[in-house]
Amino acid sequence: MDFIVVYKLITVPVVILITTYLVKKWGAFVGGIFAGLPIFSGPISFFITLEQGADFTVIASYNSLIGLIGCTTTALVYAWVAYFGAKWWFALPCSVAGYFGVGYYFHYLPQFSPVVIVLASCSFLCASLFLPRPKLENFSTTRPRWIIWVQILFGSFMVYSVTEAANLLGPQWSGNMSCFPIMIVVLAPFTHIANGVYTTIAVLRGFAAGWLGTVVFACTVMVTVEQYHISFVYILAGTLSCVSTVLYSVLLMQLGKRRNTR
């Protein structure tokens, strides 16, 4: 567990820096796709399998699907509250409350509930369909340099806080907290401050595209980890995750171009 915390503490700044570069180079949507990939959950799942075994990983993968439904709720709540004019300091606690509300409900459903699996599998599509659709000309990617370093410090603080909270809340909420949408909480308010609500929504839309890869990764591991060697399972899950995300992202960008040319 200590190793996982260290991994998150190291990875958060790297993801923030790479996401910031991608946003400047190719736009908020592309940056969001990268941040939405299973960069945290994938390697952590691998190490959990090594330490705890395949049976534990199946349950953990299922709980990550519950967490993904919560992440979708977080993104939708933040986007719509901000879209209707609220500042980041109001939108952020509203979105986090949405995450915990969903987690509270779904953790009391039967284990491996088909409802959870179906909703998680459609979460990326629901986010893409129901997020607001701002006009392209309202996007902005320029930002003060100091914001990046504040994001890094805030991200590290969030990793530590969420980990400590998970240790205190027991096994059910521990699994839910392991899927806490740290990157949304770190990226959305600072993007909102620096670039406005429209760019923030574009980043969240990119997150949604990246979540397809997270769903594919979690489901692949859940179905195969008890039957096949760990190396094959995670190579397969990682490959399918990346391929599905790329194909879905290209499809969304093509649809966006067609919509803008009309």
C-alpha positions as CSV (number, residue, x, y, z in Angstrom):
1,M,0.0,0.0,0.0
2,D,2.9,2.4,0.8
3,F,4.3,1.7,-2.7
4,I,0.9,2.5,-4.3
5,V,0.8,5.9,-2.4
6,V,4.4,6.7,-3.6
7,Y,3.5,5.7,-7.1
8,K,0.5,8.1,-7.1
9,L,2.5,10.9,-5.6
10,I,5.1,10.5,-8.4
11,T,2.6,10.0,-11.2
12,V,0.2,12.9,-10.4
13,P,2.8,15.7,-11.2
14,V,3.9,13.8,-14.4
15,V,0.3,13.5,-15.6
16,I,-0.4,17.1,-14.9
17,L,2.7,18.3,-16.8
18,I,2.0,16.0,-19.8
19,T,-1.7,17.0,-19.8
20,T,-0.7,20.7,-19.8
21,Y,1.6,20.2,-22.7
22,L,-1.0,18.2,-24.7
23,V,-3.6,20.9,-24.0
24,K,-1.3,23.6,-25.4
25,K,-0.2,21.5,-28.3
26,W,-3.4,19.8,-29.5
27,G,-6.2,21.2,-27.4
28,A,-8.2,20.6,-24.2
29,F,-10.0,17.5,-25.6
30,V,-6.7,15.7,-26.3
31,G,-5.3,16.6,-22.9
32,G,-8.4,15.3,-21.2
33,I,-8.2,12.0,-23.1
34,F,-4.7,11.4,-21.8
35,A,-5.7,12.3,-18.2
36,G,-8.7,10.0,-18.4
37,L,-6.8,6.8,-19.3
38,P,-6.2,4.2,-16.6
39,I,-2.7,5.6,-15.8
40,F,-3.3,5.2,-12.1
41,S,-5.7,2.3,-11.9
42,G,-3.8,0.1,-14.4
43,P,-0.4,-0.2,-12.7
44,I,-2.1,-0.2,-9.3
45,S,-4.2,-3.2,-10.3
46,F,-1.1,-5.0,-11.5
47,F,0.6,-4.6,-8.2
48,I,-2.5,-5.5,-6.3
49,T,-2.7,-8.8,-8.3
50,L,0.9,-9.6,-7.4
51,E,0.4,-9.0,-3.7
52,Q,-3.2,-10.1,-3.1
53,G,-4.0,-12.6,-5.9
54,A,-6.5,-13.0,-8.7
55,D,-9.6,-13.4,-6.5
56,F,-9.0,-10.0,-4.8
57,T,-8.3,-8.4,-8.2
58,V,-11.7,-9.4,-9.6
59,I,-13.4,-7.7,-6.7
60,A,-11.1,-4.6,-7.0
61,S,-11.9,-4.4,-10.7
62,Y,-15.6,-4.4,-10.0
63,N,-15.2,-1.7,-7.4
64,S,-13.3,0.4,-10.0
65,L,-16.3,0.2,-12.2
66,I,-18.4,1.7,-9.4
67,G,-15.8,4.4,-9.0
68,L,-16.0,5.1,-12.8
69,I,-19.8,5.7,-12.4
70,G,-18.9,8.2,-9.7
71,C,-16.3,9.9,-11.9
72,T,-18.9,10.3,-14.6
73,T,-21.3,11.9,-12.1
74,T,-18.5,14.2,-10.9
75,A,-17.8,15.4,-14.4
76,L,-21.4,16.0,-15.3
77,V,-22.2,17.9,-12.1
78,Y,-19.1,20.1,-12.3
79,A,-19.7,20.9,-16.0
80,W,-23.4,21.8,-15.6
81,V,-23.1,23.7,-12.4
82,A,-20.2,25.7,-14.0
83,Y,-22.0,26.1,-17.3
84,F,-24.9,27.8,-15.5
85,G,-22.5,30.4,-14.1
86,A,-21.2,29.0,-10.8
87,K,-17.6,29.6,-9.8
88,W,-15.1,26.8,-9.2
89,W,-15.5,27.0,-5.4
90,F,-19.1,26.1,-5.7
91,A,-18.9,23.7,-8.6
92,L,-16.1,21.6,-7.0
93,P,-17.9,20.6,-3.8
94,C,-21.1,19.9,-5.7
95,S,-19.3,17.5,-8.0
96,V,-17.5,15.7,-5.2
97,A,-20.9,15.4,-3.3
98,G,-22.2,13.7,-6.5
99,Y,-19.3,11.2,-6.4
100,F,-20.0,10.2,-2.8
101,G,-23.8,10.1,-3.4
102,V,-23.3,7.6,-6.2
103,G,-20.8,5.6,-4.2
104,Y,-23.1,5.3,-1.3
105,Y,-25.9,4.0,-3.4
106,F,-24.0,1.5,-5.6
107,H,-22.0,-0.1,-2.8
108,Y,-25.3,-1.4,-1.3
109,L,-26.2,-3.2,-4.4
110,P,-25.4,-7.0,-4.7
111,Q,-21.8,-7.7,-5.6
112,F,-21.2,-7.9,-9.3
113,S,-24.6,-6.4,-10.0
114,P,-25.4,-6.3,-13.8
115,V,-26.7,-2.7,-13.3
116,V,-23.3,-1.5,-12.2
117,I,-21.5,-3.3,-15.0
118,V,-23.9,-1.9,-17.7
119,L,-23.8,1.6,-16.3
120,A,-20.1,1.6,-16.0
121,S,-19.7,0.3,-19.6
122,C,-21.9,3.1,-20.8
123,S,-20.4,5.8,-18.6
124,F,-18.1,7.2,-21.2
125,L,-21.0,7.4,-23.7
126,C,-23.3,9.0,-21.1
127,A,-20.7,11.7,-20.3
128,S,-20.2,12.4,-24.0
129,L,-23.9,12.7,-24.7
130,F,-24.9,14.8,-21.6
131,L,-22.0,17.1,-21.1
132,P,-22.7,20.7,-22.3
133,R,-21.6,21.5,-25.9
134,P,-19.8,24.9,-25.9
135,K,-18.7,26.5,-29.2
136,L,-15.2,25.8,-30.4
137,E,-14.3,29.5,-30.6
138,N,-14.8,29.9,-26.8
139,F,-11.9,27.6,-26.0
140,S,-8.7,29.0,-24.5
141,T,-5.5,27.2,-23.5
142,T,-3.2,30.0,-22.4
143,R,-2.6,30.0,-18.6
144,P,-0.1,31.5,-16.0
145,R,2.9,29.3,-15.3
146,W,2.3,29.4,-11.5
147,I,-1.0,27.5,-11.9
148,I,0.8,24.3,-12.9
149,W,2.9,24.2,-9.7
150,V,-0.1,24.9,-7.6
151,Q,-1.9,22.0,-9.4
152,I,1.0,19.7,-8.6
153,L,1.1,20.6,-4.9
154,F,-2.7,20.3,-4.7
155,G,-2.6,17.0,-6.6
156,S,-0.1,15.6,-4.1
157,F,-2.1,16.8,-1.2
158,M,-5.2,15.1,-2.6
159,V,-3.4,11.8,-3.1
160,Y,-2.3,11.8,0.5
161,S,-5.7,13.0,1.9
162,V,-7.7,10.4,-0.1
163,T,-5.3,7.6,1.0
164,E,-5.6,8.6,4.6
165,A,-9.4,8.8,4.4
166,A,-9.6,5.3,2.8
167,N,-7.6,3.9,5.7
168,L,-10.2,5.3,8.1
169,L,-13.4,4.5,6.3
170,G,-13.3,0.7,6.1
171,P,-13.1,-1.8,3.3
172,Q,-16.2,-0.7,1.2
173,W,-15.4,2.9,1.1
174,S,-11.7,2.1,0.9
175,G,-12.4,0.6,-2.6
176,N,-14.5,3.5,-3.6
177,M,-11.9,6.1,-2.5
178,S,-9.2,4.2,-4.5
179,C,-11.2,5.3,-7.6
180,F,-11.7,8.9,-6.4
181,P,-11.5,11.3,-9.4
182,I,-8.3,13.0,-8.4
183,M,-7.4,14.3,-11.9
184,I,-10.9,15.9,-12.3
185,V,-10.6,17.5,-8.9
186,V,-7.1,18.7,-9.7
187,L,-7.6,19.8,-13.3
188,A,-11.1,21.1,-13.5
189,P,-11.1,24.0,-11.0
190,F,-7.7,25.3,-12.1
191,T,-8.7,25.1,-15.8
192,H,-11.9,26.9,-14.8
193,I,-9.9,29.6,-13.1
194,A,-7.3,30.1,-15.9
195,N,-9.2,29.3,-19.1
196,G,-12.9,29.6,-18.3
197,V,-15.8,27.2,-18.2
198,Y,-15.8,26.2,-21.9
199,T,-12.2,24.9,-21.9
200,T,-13.0,23.1,-18.6
201,I,-15.9,21.3,-20.4
202,A,-13.6,20.4,-23.3
203,V,-11.2,18.8,-20.8
204,L,-14.0,16.9,-19.1
205,R,-15.2,15.7,-22.5
206,G,-11.7,14.4,-23.2
207,F,-11.8,12.6,-19.8
208,A,-15.0,10.9,-20.9
209,A,-13.3,9.6,-24.1
210,G,-10.5,8.2,-22.0
211,W,-12.8,6.4,-19.7
212,L,-13.7,4.0,-22.4
213,G,-10.1,2.7,-22.1
214,T,-10.6,2.4,-18.3
215,V,-13.8,0.4,-18.8
216,V,-12.1,-1.9,-21.3
217,F,-9.1,-2.4,-19.0
218,A,-11.2,-3.1,-15.8
219,C,-13.5,-5.6,-17.6
220,T,-10.7,-7.4,-19.4
221,V,-8.8,-7.9,-16.1
222,M,-12.0,-8.9,-14.3
223,V,-12.9,-11.6,-16.9
224,T,-9.4,-13.0,-17.6
225,V,-7.2,-12.6,-14.4
226,E,-8.4,-15.9,-12.9
227,Q,-7.8,-17.9,-16.1
228,Y,-4.5,-16.6,-17.6
229,H,-1.0,-15.6,-16.6
230,I,-0.7,-12.1,-15.1
231,S,1.6,-10.9,-17.9
232,F,-0.8,-11.9,-20.6
233,V,-3.8,-10.4,-18.8
234,Y,-2.2,-6.9,-18.3
235,I,-0.6,-6.7,-21.8
236,L,-4.0,-7.6,-23.3
237,A,-5.9,-5.2,-21.1
238,G,-3.4,-2.3,-21.8
239,T,-3.5,-2.9,-25.5
240,L,-7.3,-3.1,-25.8
241,S,-7.6,0.0,-23.5
242,C,-5.3,2.1,-25.7
243,V,-6.7,0.9,-29.1
244,S,-10.4,1.4,-28.0
245,T,-9.6,4.9,-26.7
246,V,-7.8,6.0,-29.8
247,L,-10.6,4.7,-32.1
248,Y,-13.3,6.3,-30.0
249,S,-11.4,9.6,-29.8
250,V,-10.9,9.7,-33.5
251,L,-14.6,9.0,-34.1
252,L,-15.6,11.8,-31.7
253,M,-13.2,14.3,-33.3
254,Q,-14.5,13.5,-36.8
255,L,-18.1,13.9,-35.6
256,G,-17.1,17.2,-34.0
257,K,-15.5,18.5,-37.3
258,R,-18.7,17.5,-39.3
259,R,-20.9,19.3,-36.7
260,N,-18.7,22.5,-36.9
261,T,-18.8,22.6,-40.8
262,R,-22.6,22.6,-40.9
